[in-house]
Amino acid sequence: MGTSEAEYAAFEEKVKRTVYLDNISPQVTESVMRTALSQFGNVKSVQFIPNYLESRNIPHCALVEMENPKQASVIVKEIAEFPFMILGMPRPVR
């Protein structure tokens, strides 16, 4: 039941082009996230991570897969240097 080297290499490549975002407003939807991050490149997928500690299971973080690792690293660099707001909320995304 082992994973082949090719499957593992594909998984590693996906991890390199995926960004974890936290402190997201509950009003942010997938389309809003895609629009906000499309300025950095092509967004392949957005997966919200449910927050099971909240009573309503509201997502506050997400995994965003970009087209390539360079686009993902640009997002990480920009968010680290400048506050990045989505939907104009007074909470910068981390």
GIBELFEN-V529574 format. One record per residue. N is the residue number from 1. RES is the residue in one small letter. SS is DSSP state (helix for helix, strand for strand, loop for the rest). PSI is psi in degrees with one decimal (999 if undefined). NEAR is the number of other ideal C-beta (glycine too) atoms within 10 Angstrom. Layout:
N|RES|SS|PSI|NEAR, N|RES|SS|PSI|NEAR
//
This chain:
1|m|loop|24.4|2, 2|g|loop|157.5|6, 3|t|loop|135.9|9, 4|s|loop|159.1|8, 5|e|helix|-35.7|8, 6|a|helix|-41.7|8, 7|e|helix|-40.1|10, 8|y|helix|-40.6|11, 9|a|helix|-39.3|10, 10|a|helix|-39.6|12, 11|f|helix|-45.1|11, 12|e|helix|-41.2|9, 13|e|helix|-40.5|12, 14|k|helix|-40.7|14, 15|v|helix|-39.8|12, 16|k|helix|-25.7|13, 17|r|loop|13.7|18, 18|t|strand|136.8|16, 19|v|strand|134.3|19, 20|y|strand|124.8|11, 21|l|strand|136.5|24, 22|d|strand|166.4|10, 23|n|loop|35.2|13, 24|i|loop|137.0|22, 25|s|loop|144.5|17, 26|p|loop|-20.0|11, 27|q|loop|-10.4|10, 28|v|loop|128.1|20, 29|t|loop|174.3|12, 30|e|helix|-42.4|15, 31|s|helix|-37.4|9, 32|v|helix|-43.2|15, 33|m|helix|-45.2|21, 34|r|helix|-43.9|15, 35|t|helix|-44.8|12, 36|a|helix|-38.3|18, 37|l|helix|-7.6|23, 38|s|helix|-16.7|11, 39|q|helix|-18.3|9, 40|f|helix|-12.7|21, 41|g|loop|-168.0|16, 42|n|loop|119.7|12, 43|v|strand|118.1|20, 44|k|strand|-42.0|15, 45|s|strand|155.0|13, 46|v|strand|125.9|18, 47|q|strand|115.8|13, 48|f|strand|141.8|18, 49|i|strand|116.6|14, 50|p|loop|144.5|12, 51|n|loop|98.6|14, 52|y|loop|-5.4|7, 53|l|loop|-21.6|7, 54|e|loop|149.4|11, 55|s|loop|-27.1|7, 56|r|loop|5.8|7, 57|n|loop|45.3|9, 58|i|loop|130.2|13, 59|p|loop|135.4|17, 60|h|loop|-0.7|18, 61|c|strand|163.2|16, 62|a|strand|157.3|20, 63|l|strand|123.9|15, 64|v|strand|119.4|24, 65|e|strand|124.7|17, 66|m|strand|174.9|23, 67|e|loop|-33.8|13, 68|n|loop|163.3|13, 69|p|helix|-31.6|14, 70|k|helix|-41.5|12, 71|q|helix|-41.1|19, 72|a|helix|-42.1|21, 73|s|helix|-31.8|15, 74|v|helix|-41.2|15, 75|i|helix|-47.0|20, 76|v|helix|-44.1|13, 77|k|helix|-46.5|11, 78|e|helix|-43.9|12, 79|i|helix|-32.4|16, 80|a|helix|-33.5|9, 81|e|helix|-34.1|8, 82|f|loop|146.9|9, 83|p|loop|133.7|10, 84|f|loop|111.0|16, 85|m|loop|138.8|13, 86|i|loop|129.8|19, 87|l|loop|19.3|13, 88|g|loop|17.5|6, 89|m|loop|148.2|14, 90|p|loop|30.6|7, 91|r|loop|106.7|13, 92|p|loop|139.1|12, 93|v|loop|140.2|21, 94|r|loop|999|13
//
